[in-house]
C-alpha cells in the first residue's frame, strides 16, 4: 500500500495472480500467489487500494490574522468560509454588511463603484493593488470589501500600501478580507442566481483552533500506537501465528524506489485529470470500506458466535467471483461483515459532503484502512524501513515545494484540495475545526508510513523483552509526536501546505538510530529478519515464556 503498488492497480485482484511489483514470501515456500480465503483476499485488496489512496497530502493552516466569513442567503443554509483579514483591517468582534454586491464596470474592483452604503463589495484579485480596491470601496460607502483569491489554495493576507496623497493608508480604506478562489466561486454562483446575500466576518478563535490541531495530533498518535499493537497479534497470541503470517506481506528493500516512481506517476495523472478521476477515487475508497470492514469485523463476529463461520450464506457466480477476485462461497460471519461494510460505503458516497457527519464516515473508513495496512504490511528490518522513509521524505518535499517550478502549482496541494472539483478528497483524516464547515486534515500516508516503522520497533521490543519505556517503541512514538507538533507549528508560520514527512521521518528515524547505537544493536536491527517468511530469533522463547513475564 505505502509503496504505491496502486500503480499496478490495472491488474485485477484475482486469487490466482501474484502481486506483481511486490514479491511476497511464504513461511517456507518462497514466492507464492495470494490463493487464500476471504481474509487473505481482503488484506491484499486493502493493501492495493491503500497504495492508491495514500498519496501524501499535507494539511493547510491559516495565519494569525485568520477569520471566518459567514454567508447568509434567501432562506438557504448559512455557509462558512475561511478568510484572512487585510493588514489594515481591525480584527475585532463581528462585522456585518448587506447586501453583497459586485461592481458592474470591473469585476476586479479597480474602477469607481456605485454608491452602496453599508454593503459588502465582492471583487476578484488582480489588475490593481489591494489598497486601491479598498480605497474605492471606502468612497462608495461600503462596510466591507471581499477579495477572492486568483489562484487555488487557502486565502492569503493583503499588505498595506501607501496611497498617493494620503498620510495614512488605513484612514482611506475599508475593512477587507480575502477568501479562497473556491469560496469566491460559491459567492458568484449565489449572486448569479439573484439571491440577496449578507455577510458576517469575525475573528477565528485561537484557543479553539489550537485544540482542533491537538485533537488531530492525538488521533494520529493513537492510530499509530493502535496499528502497531494490532500488527503484533502473532506475538501476543502465538496460537494464531500461522494464520496471521498468511495475511502479512513483507516489504522489500526496493519498494521505496517503487513508491517514488509509481507515486509520482499517479500524482501527475491526478493533477491533470482530477475532474474525472476524483469519482474513481471516491468509488475505490468506498470499495475499500467493504474489504477492510470484512477483514477486521469478521473475526470479531466469529469469536462472538463461532457457528456463523460454519454456516453457508451465499455463493457468487463463478465468472463474477473470478473477475473481482473474491471467493465464490461466503459464510454467515463474512456476509454480516460485508453487509456492514456495504452500508458504510453507500453512506459515504451519499453523504460525503455533509458537514455534519460526512467527515465521520470518511474517518471510519480511513481508520480501518490504516489498521489493515499496519497489520498486513511489515518492515523486516531497519534497512528497509530507512530506505522507505528516506524515499518518501524526498518525495514529499519535491511534490509540495519544488513541483511549482515545473507545473506552476504545488501538485501535492492541488491534488489534496480536489483540484478545484469541489469534491472532498478521501485520502485524509478530517476533523471539524472551530469554524463550522471547516476541517483540519492529515494525510493517511503521514500516519501509515511512520506507523510501519513504529510497528517494527514494537515487534523488536517484544522479542527482546525490553520494558515498556526501555526500548525503541516509546521513543519512536515520542519522536512521531514531536514531528507532528513541528508540522503544525510550521503550517502556521509558513502559511503554506507542509510536507509532514519532512518532520516525521527524522522524528522517528533519529531516535531509533540513536538508541540502537547506544544499545550496540544497530547492525543486528539493520539486517534483522522480522518478515513473515521465518520466525525471528527468540520468537519461540517469547511464546513459551509469555505467561512468565510481567
C-alpha positions as CSV (number, residue, x, y, z in Angstrom):
1,X,0.0,0.0,0.0
2,X,2.6,2.5,1.1
3,X,4.8,1.5,-1.8
4,X,2.4,2.9,-4.3
5,X,1.6,-0.5,-5.5
6,X,-1.7,1.1,-6.6
7,X,0.2,2.0,-9.8
8,X,-0.2,-1.7,-10.5
9,X,-3.9,-1.3,-10.0
10,X,-4.7,-2.2,-13.6
11,X,-4.0,-5.8,-12.7
12,X,-7.3,-7.3,-11.4
13,X,-7.2,-8.6,-7.9
14,X,-7.7,-12.2,-8.8
15,X,-7.0,-15.0,-6.4
16,X,-4.7,-16.8,-8.9
17,X,-2.5,-13.8,-9.7
18,X,0.7,-12.8,-8.0
19,X,1.1,-9.2,-6.7
20,X,3.5,-8.1,-9.4
21,X,5.7,-5.4,-8.1
22,X,6.0,-6.6,-4.5
23,X,7.4,-10.1,-4.0
24,X,5.6,-12.0,-1.3
25,X,7.3,-14.6,0.8
26,X,5.6,-17.5,2.4
27,X,6.7,-19.1,5.6
28,X,8.5,-21.9,3.9
29,X,8.0,-22.0,0.1
30,X,9.4,-18.8,-1.4
31,X,7.3,-16.7,-3.7
32,X,3.6,-17.7,-4.0
33,X,0.3,-16.2,-5.1
34,X,-2.4,-14.9,-2.9
35,X,-4.6,-18.0,-3.1
36,X,-6.1,-17.8,0.4
37,X,-9.5,-17.4,1.9
38,X,-11.6,-14.3,2.2
39,X,-9.5,-12.7,5.0
40,X,-6.3,-13.0,2.9
41,X,-8.0,-11.6,-0.1
42,X,-9.4,-8.7,1.9
43,X,-5.9,-8.0,3.2
44,X,-4.5,-7.9,-0.3
45,X,-7.3,-5.8,-1.7
46,X,-6.9,-3.3,1.2
47,X,-3.2,-3.1,0.7
48,X,-3.6,-2.4,-3.0
49,X,-6.3,0.2,-2.5
50,X,-4.1,1.7,0.1
51,X,-1.4,2.3,-2.4
52,X,-3.8,4.3,-4.5
53,X,-5.2,6.3,-1.5
54,X,-2.1,7.1,0.5
55,X,-1.0,10.0,-1.6
56,X,0.8,12.0,1.0
57,X,-1.4,15.0,1.5
58,X,-0.4,18.0,3.6
59,X,-2.7,20.0,5.8
60,X,-3.1,23.7,5.4
61,X,-3.3,26.2,8.3
62,X,-4.3,29.9,8.3
63,X,-2.4,32.8,9.6
64,X,-2.7,34.6,12.9
65,X,-5.0,37.1,11.2
66,X,-7.4,34.4,10.2
67,X,-11.1,34.9,10.4
68,X,-14.4,33.4,9.3
69,X,-16.8,34.8,6.7
70,X,-20.4,33.6,7.1
71,X,-22.6,34.0,4.0
72,X,-26.4,34.1,4.5
73,X,-28.8,33.8,1.6
74,X,-32.5,33.8,0.9
75,X,-33.6,31.0,3.3
76,X,-30.5,28.9,2.4
77,X,-28.3,27.3,5.0
78,X,-25.5,29.7,6.1
79,X,-22.1,28.9,4.6
80,X,-18.8,29.5,6.4
81,X,-15.6,30.2,4.6
82,X,-12.1,30.7,5.9
83,X,-10.9,34.3,5.5
84,X,-7.8,36.3,6.2
85,X,-8.0,39.9,7.3
86,X,-6.2,42.6,5.4
87,X,-3.2,44.2,7.2
88,X,-5.1,47.4,7.8
89,X,-8.3,45.9,9.0
90,X,-9.4,45.7,12.6
91,X,-9.9,42.1,13.5
92,X,-12.1,42.9,16.5
93,X,-15.6,41.5,17.1
94,X,-18.2,40.9,14.4
95,X,-18.7,43.0,11.3
96,X,-22.0,42.5,9.3
97,X,-22.6,44.0,5.9
98,X,-25.5,43.7,3.4
99,X,-26.2,43.3,0.6
100,X,-23.3,41.7,-1.1
101,X,-22.7,43.4,-4.5
102,X,-20.1,43.2,-7.2
103,X,-19.0,46.1,-9.4
104,X,-20.7,46.3,-12.8
105,X,-18.0,48.1,-14.6
106,X,-15.0,46.0,-13.4
107,X,-15.1,42.6,-11.7
108,X,-11.6,43.3,-10.2
109,X,-12.8,46.5,-8.5
110,X,-10.2,48.8,-10.0
111,X,-12.7,51.4,-11.2
112,X,-15.1,53.7,-9.3
113,X,-18.0,51.8,-7.7
114,X,-21.6,52.9,-7.4
115,X,-22.7,54.1,-4.0
116,X,-23.9,51.3,-1.7
117,X,-23.8,52.5,2.0
118,X,-23.3,49.6,4.4
119,X,-22.8,47.0,1.7
120,X,-20.1,44.4,1.1
121,X,-18.4,44.7,-2.2
122,X,-17.1,41.4,-3.8
123,X,-14.2,41.7,-6.2
124,X,-11.5,39.5,-7.7
125,X,-7.8,39.7,-7.0
126,X,-5.7,41.3,-9.7
127,X,-5.3,44.3,-12.0
128,X,-4.6,46.8,-9.2
129,X,-3.4,47.0,-5.7
130,X,-5.4,45.9,-2.7
131,X,-5.1,49.4,-1.3
132,X,-6.8,50.9,-4.4
133,X,-9.7,48.4,-4.2
134,X,-10.2,49.2,-0.6
135,X,-10.0,53.0,-1.1
136,X,-12.6,52.9,-3.9
137,X,-14.9,50.7,-1.6
138,X,-14.5,53.3,1.1
139,X,-15.6,56.1,-1.2
140,X,-18.6,54.0,-2.2
141,X,-19.7,53.8,1.4
142,X,-19.2,50.1,1.7
143,X,-18.7,48.5,5.1
144,X,-16.6,45.6,3.9
145,X,-14.5,44.5,0.9
146,X,-14.3,40.8,0.0
147,X,-11.5,39.8,-2.3
148,X,-11.5,36.4,-3.9
149,X,-8.0,34.9,-4.4
150,X,-6.9,34.5,-8.0
151,X,-5.2,31.1,-7.6
152,X,-6.2,27.9,-5.9
153,X,-5.3,27.3,-2.3
154,X,-6.0,29.0,1.1
155,X,-6.6,32.7,1.3
156,X,-3.6,34.9,1.8
157,X,-3.0,38.2,3.6
158,X,-3.3,41.7,2.0
159,X,-0.5,44.1,2.8
160,X,-1.0,47.8,3.4
161,X,0.4,50.0,0.6
162,X,0.7,53.8,0.6
163,X,-2.0,55.7,-1.4
164,X,-0.9,58.8,-3.2
165,X,-1.9,62.0,-1.4
166,X,-2.7,60.2,1.9
167,X,-0.7,60.3,5.0
168,X,-2.2,57.1,6.4
169,X,-3.5,54.4,4.0
170,X,-5.6,52.9,6.7
171,X,-7.7,56.0,7.0
172,X,-8.7,55.8,3.3
173,X,-9.6,52.1,3.2
174,X,-12.5,50.0,4.3
175,X,-12.1,46.8,6.2
176,X,-11.3,43.9,3.9
177,X,-10.9,40.2,3.9
178,X,-9.6,37.7,1.4
179,X,-11.3,34.3,0.7
180,X,-10.2,31.4,-1.4
181,X,-10.9,31.0,-5.1
182,X,-13.3,28.1,-4.3
183,X,-15.2,30.3,-1.8
184,X,-15.3,33.1,-4.4
185,X,-16.9,30.7,-6.9
186,X,-19.7,29.9,-4.4
187,X,-20.4,33.6,-3.8
188,X,-20.5,34.3,-7.5
189,X,-22.9,31.4,-8.0
190,X,-25.2,32.7,-5.4
191,X,-25.1,36.2,-6.9
192,X,-25.8,34.8,-10.4
193,X,-28.9,33.2,-9.0
194,X,-30.1,36.6,-7.9
195,X,-30.0,35.8,-4.2
196,X,-29.9,38.6,-1.6
197,X,-26.8,37.9,0.4
198,X,-25.5,39.3,3.7
199,X,-22.1,38.5,5.3
200,X,-20.7,38.5,8.8
201,X,-17.0,38.4,9.4
202,X,-15.5,37.6,12.8
203,X,-12.0,36.6,14.1
204,X,-11.1,32.9,14.4
205,X,-10.8,31.6,17.9
206,X,-7.1,30.9,18.5
207,X,-7.7,28.6,21.5
208,X,-10.3,26.5,19.8
209,X,-8.2,26.3,16.7
210,X,-5.2,25.0,18.7
211,X,-7.5,22.5,20.4
212,X,-8.5,21.2,17.0
213,X,-4.9,20.7,16.0
214,X,-4.2,19.0,19.3
215,X,-7.1,16.6,18.7
216,X,-5.7,15.8,15.2
217,X,-2.4,15.0,16.7
218,X,-3.8,12.9,19.5
219,X,-5.8,10.9,16.9
220,X,-2.8,10.4,14.7
221,X,-0.6,9.2,17.6
222,X,-3.3,7.0,18.9
223,X,-3.8,5.3,15.5
224,X,0.0,4.7,15.1
225,X,0.1,3.0,18.5
226,X,-3.1,1.0,17.9
227,X,-1.9,-0.1,14.5
228,X,1.4,-1.2,16.0
229,X,-0.4,-3.2,18.7
230,X,-2.6,-4.7,16.0
231,X,0.4,-5.7,14.0
232,X,2.0,-7.9,16.7
233,X,-1.0,-10.1,17.3
234,X,1.1,-13.1,16.3
235,X,3.4,-12.3,19.3
236,X,0.5,-11.7,21.7
237,X,-1.4,-14.8,20.6
238,X,1.1,-17.4,19.4
239,X,-1.6,-19.9,18.6
240,X,-2.7,-17.6,15.7
241,X,0.8,-17.1,14.2
242,X,0.4,-19.5,11.2
243,X,-2.9,-17.9,10.2
244,X,-1.6,-14.4,10.9
245,X,1.5,-14.8,8.8
246,X,-0.6,-15.8,5.8
247,X,-2.1,-12.3,5.8
248,X,1.2,-10.5,6.0
249,X,3.2,-9.0,3.1
250,X,6.9,-8.4,3.7
251,X,8.1,-5.0,2.4
252,X,11.1,-5.4,0.0
253,X,14.1,-3.1,0.0
254,X,13.4,-1.8,-3.4
255,X,9.8,-0.8,-2.6
256,X,10.8,2.7,-1.5
257,X,12.1,3.4,-5.0
258,X,8.9,1.9,-6.5
259,X,6.9,4.3,-4.3
260,X,8.8,7.3,-5.7
261,X,8.3,6.1,-9.3
262,X,4.7,5.0,-9.2
263,X,3.6,7.6,-6.7
264,X,5.0,10.4,-8.9
265,X,3.2,9.0,-12.0
266,X,-0.1,8.8,-10.0
267,X,0.2,12.3,-8.7
268,X,0.9,13.7,-12.2
269,X,-2.1,11.9,-13.6
270,X,-4.3,13.1,-10.8
271,X,-3.1,16.6,-11.3
272,X,-4.1,16.8,-14.9
273,X,-7.3,14.7,-14.8
274,X,-8.6,15.2,-11.3
275,X,-12.0,16.3,-12.5
276,X,-12.5,12.8,-14.0
277,X,-10.5,10.7,-11.6
278,X,-11.9,12.1,-8.4
279,X,-15.0,10.0,-8.8
280,X,-12.9,6.9,-9.4
281,X,-11.0,7.7,-6.2
282,X,-14.2,8.1,-4.2
283,X,-15.6,4.7,-5.6
284,X,-12.3,2.9,-4.8
285,X,-12.2,4.4,-1.3
286,X,-15.8,3.2,-0.7
287,X,-14.9,-0.2,-2.0
288,X,-12.0,-0.4,0.4
289,X,-14.6,0.0,3.2
290,X,-16.1,-3.3,2.3
291,X,-12.8,-5.2,2.2
292,X,-11.3,-3.7,5.3
293,X,-14.5,-4.0,7.3
294,X,-14.7,-7.7,6.4
295,X,-11.2,-8.3,7.4
296,X,-11.4,-6.5,10.8
297,X,-15.0,-7.3,11.7
298,X,-15.4,-11.0,10.6
299,X,-13.0,-12.4,13.3
300,X,-15.0,-10.5,16.0
301,X,-18.3,-11.8,14.7
302,X,-16.9,-15.4,14.6
303,X,-15.5,-15.1,18.1
304,X,-18.9,-14.0,19.4
305,X,-20.8,-16.7,17.5
306,X,-18.5,-19.4,16.0
307,X,-21.4,-21.2,14.4
308,X,-21.8,-18.3,11.9
309,X,-18.4,-19.1,10.4
310,X,-19.5,-22.7,9.7
311,X,-22.9,-21.7,8.2
312,X,-23.1,-21.1,4.5
313,X,-24.6,-17.8,3.4
314,X,-24.4,-17.4,-0.3
315,X,-22.3,-18.1,-3.4
316,X,-21.2,-15.8,-6.2
317,X,-21.4,-16.8,-9.9
318,X,-18.1,-18.3,-10.9
319,X,-17.4,-15.7,-13.6
320,X,-18.2,-12.7,-11.3
321,X,-16.1,-14.1,-8.4
322,X,-13.1,-14.7,-10.8
323,X,-13.4,-11.2,-12.3
324,X,-13.5,-9.3,-8.9
325,X,-11.1,-11.6,-7.2
326,X,-13.4,-12.7,-4.5
327,X,-14.1,-16.3,-3.3
328,X,-17.3,-17.9,-4.5
329,X,-18.6,-19.1,-1.2
330,X,-19.3,-16.9,1.8
331,X,-20.3,-17.9,5.3
332,X,-22.7,-16.0,7.5
333,X,-19.9,-14.2,9.5
334,X,-18.4,-12.9,6.3
335,X,-21.9,-11.9,5.0
336,X,-22.6,-9.9,8.1
337,X,-19.3,-8.1,7.9
338,X,-19.7,-7.4,4.2
339,X,-23.2,-6.0,4.9
340,X,-21.8,-3.6,7.4
341,X,-19.1,-2.6,5.1
342,X,-21.5,-2.1,2.2
343,X,-23.8,0.1,4.3
344,X,-20.8,2.2,5.3
345,X,-19.6,2.5,1.7
346,X,-23.0,3.6,0.4
347,X,-23.5,6.0,3.2
348,X,-20.1,7.6,2.5
349,X,-20.9,8.0,-1.2
350,X,-24.2,9.6,-0.5
351,X,-23.3,11.9,2.4
352,X,-19.6,12.5,1.9
353,X,-20.2,16.3,1.5
354,X,-22.4,16.6,4.5
355,X,-20.6,18.8,7.0
356,X,-22.5,17.4,10.0
357,X,-21.4,13.7,9.7
358,X,-19.9,13.0,6.3
359,X,-16.4,13.6,7.8
360,X,-17.1,10.8,10.4
361,X,-18.0,8.3,7.7
362,X,-14.8,9.1,5.9
363,X,-12.7,8.8,9.1
364,X,-14.1,5.4,10.0
365,X,-13.2,4.0,6.6
366,X,-9.8,5.7,6.8
367,X,-9.1,4.3,10.3
368,X,-9.9,0.8,9.2
369,X,-7.7,1.2,6.1
370,X,-4.8,2.3,8.3
371,X,-5.2,-0.6,10.7
372,X,-5.4,-3.0,7.8
373,X,-2.2,-1.6,6.3
374,X,-0.2,-1.8,9.6
375,X,-1.5,-5.4,10.1
376,X,-0.8,-6.7,6.6
377,X,2.5,-4.9,5.7
378,X,5.6,-5.5,7.7
379,X,9.1,-4.0,7.6
380,X,11.6,-6.9,8.0
381,X,14.4,-4.7,9.3
382,X,15.7,-1.1,9.9
383,X,17.4,-1.0,6.5
384,X,14.2,-1.5,4.6
385,X,12.4,1.0,6.8
386,X,15.1,3.6,6.4
387,X,15.1,3.3,2.6
388,X,11.3,3.6,2.6
389,X,11.2,6.6,4.9
390,X,14.0,8.4,3.2
391,X,12.4,7.9,-0.3
392,X,9.1,9.2,0.9
393,X,10.9,12.1,2.7
394,X,12.3,13.5,-0.6
395,X,9.1,12.5,-2.5
396,X,7.0,14.7,-0.2
397,X,9.4,17.7,-0.3
398,X,9.6,17.6,-4.1
399,X,5.9,17.4,-4.8
400,X,5.0,20.1,-2.2
401,X,7.8,22.7,-2.7
402,X,9.6,22.0,-6.0
403,X,6.8,20.9,-8.2
404,X,5.6,24.6,-8.7
405,X,8.8,25.2,-10.6
406,X,7.6,22.7,-13.3
407,X,3.8,22.7,-13.0
408,X,3.2,26.3,-11.9
409,X,1.4,24.9,-8.8
410,X,2.1,22.7,-5.9
411,X,0.9,19.3,-7.3
412,X,0.6,17.8,-3.9
413,X,-1.6,20.6,-2.5
414,X,-3.6,20.8,-5.7
415,X,-4.4,17.1,-5.5
416,X,-5.1,17.4,-1.7
417,X,-7.7,20.1,-2.3
418,X,-9.5,18.2,-5.0
419,X,-8.1,20.2,-7.9
420,X,-11.0,22.7,-8.0
421,X,-13.6,19.9,-8.4
422,X,-15.4,20.9,-5.2
423,X,-15.3,17.3,-4.1
424,X,-13.8,16.1,-0.8
425,X,-10.7,14.1,-1.5
426,X,-10.9,10.9,0.6
427,X,-7.3,10.2,1.3
428,X,-7.2,12.2,4.6
429,X,-8.5,12.2,8.1
430,X,-10.9,15.1,8.6
431,X,-11.6,16.7,11.9
432,X,-14.0,19.6,12.3
433,X,-12.4,22.8,13.3
434,X,-13.8,25.6,15.4
435,X,-15.3,27.1,12.2
436,X,-18.5,25.3,11.1
437,X,-17.9,23.7,7.7
438,X,-14.1,23.9,8.0
439,X,-11.8,20.9,8.8
440,X,-8.3,20.1,9.9
441,X,-6.9,17.4,7.6
442,X,-3.9,15.0,7.9
443,X,-2.9,12.7,5.0
444,X,-3.2,9.0,5.6
445,X,0.3,8.5,4.5
446,X,1.6,10.7,7.3
447,X,0.2,8.1,9.7
448,X,0.8,4.8,7.8
449,X,4.4,5.3,6.6
450,X,5.9,6.2,10.1
451,X,3.4,3.6,11.5
452,X,5.2,0.8,9.7
453,X,8.5,1.8,11.4
454,X,6.7,2.1,14.8
455,X,5.3,-1.4,14.3
456,X,8.8,-2.8,13.6
457,X,10.1,-1.1,16.8
458,X,7.3,-2.7,18.9
459,X,7.9,-6.1,17.4
460,X,11.7,-5.8,18.2
461,X,10.9,-4.7,21.8
462,X,8.6,-7.6,22.4
463,X,11.0,-10.2,21.0
464,X,14.0,-8.8,23.0
465,X,11.9,-8.5,26.1
466,X,12.5,-4.8,26.7
467,X,10.5,-3.0,29.3
468,X,7.7,-0.7,28.2
469,X,9.8,2.5,28.3
470,X,13.2,0.9,28.0
471,X,13.2,0.0,24.3
472,X,12.5,1.6,20.9
473,X,8.8,1.8,20.7
474,X,8.2,4.6,23.3
475,X,11.0,6.7,21.8
476,X,9.6,6.2,18.3
477,X,6.1,7.3,19.4
478,X,7.6,10.3,21.2
479,X,9.6,11.3,18.1
480,X,6.5,11.0,16.0
481,X,4.6,13.2,18.4
482,X,7.3,15.9,18.2
483,X,7.3,15.6,14.4
484,X,3.6,16.2,14.3
485,X,3.9,19.2,16.6
486,X,6.7,20.7,14.4
487,X,4.4,20.2,11.3
488,X,1.6,22.1,12.9
489,X,3.9,24.9,14.0
490,X,5.4,25.1,10.5
491,X,1.9,25.3,9.0
492,X,1.1,28.4,11.0
493,X,4.5,30.1,10.4
494,X,4.8,29.4,6.7
495,X,1.2,29.8,5.7
496,X,1.6,27.1,3.1
497,X,0.9,23.4,3.0
498,X,3.7,21.5,4.6
499,X,5.2,18.0,3.7
500,X,4.6,16.4,7.1
501,X,7.2,13.7,6.4
502,X,9.8,16.4,6.4
503,X,9.4,16.4,10.2
504,X,8.0,12.9,10.9
505,X,10.8,11.0,9.2
506,X,13.7,12.5,11.2
507,X,11.4,12.5,14.3
508,X,11.1,8.7,14.1
509,X,14.4,7.6,12.5
510,X,16.8,9.6,14.5
511,X,15.8,8.4,18.0
512,X,15.7,4.8,16.6
513,X,19.3,5.0,15.3
514,X,20.5,6.8,18.5
515,X,19.0,4.1,20.8
516,X,20.4,1.3,18.5
517,X,23.9,2.8,18.7
518,X,23.6,3.1,22.5
519,X,22.5,-0.5,22.9
520,X,25.0,-1.7,20.3
521,X,22.2,-3.2,18.2
522,X,22.4,-1.1,15.0
523,X,23.9,-3.8,12.9
524,X,21.5,-6.5,14.1
525,X,18.4,-4.3,13.8
526,X,19.7,-3.1,10.3
527,X,19.8,-6.6,9.0
528,X,17.1,-8.3,11.1
529,X,14.5,-10.7,9.5
530,X,11.2,-9.9,11.1
531,X,9.2,-10.7,7.9
532,X,6.6,-13.5,7.8
533,X,8.9,-15.8,5.9
534,X,10.6,-17.2,9.1
535,X,10.2,-16.8,12.8
536,X,12.6,-14.2,14.2
537,X,15.3,-15.3,16.6
538,X,13.9,-15.6,20.1
539,X,10.3,-15.9,19.0
540,X,9.8,-19.4,20.4
541,X,11.1,-18.3,23.8
542,X,8.6,-15.5,23.8
543,X,5.8,-17.9,23.0
544,X,6.8,-20.4,25.7
545,X,7.5,-17.9,28.4
546,X,4.8,-15.3,27.6
547,X,2.9,-16.2,30.8
548,X,6.0,-15.9,33.0
549,X,6.7,-12.3,32.1
550,X,5.2,-9.2,33.7
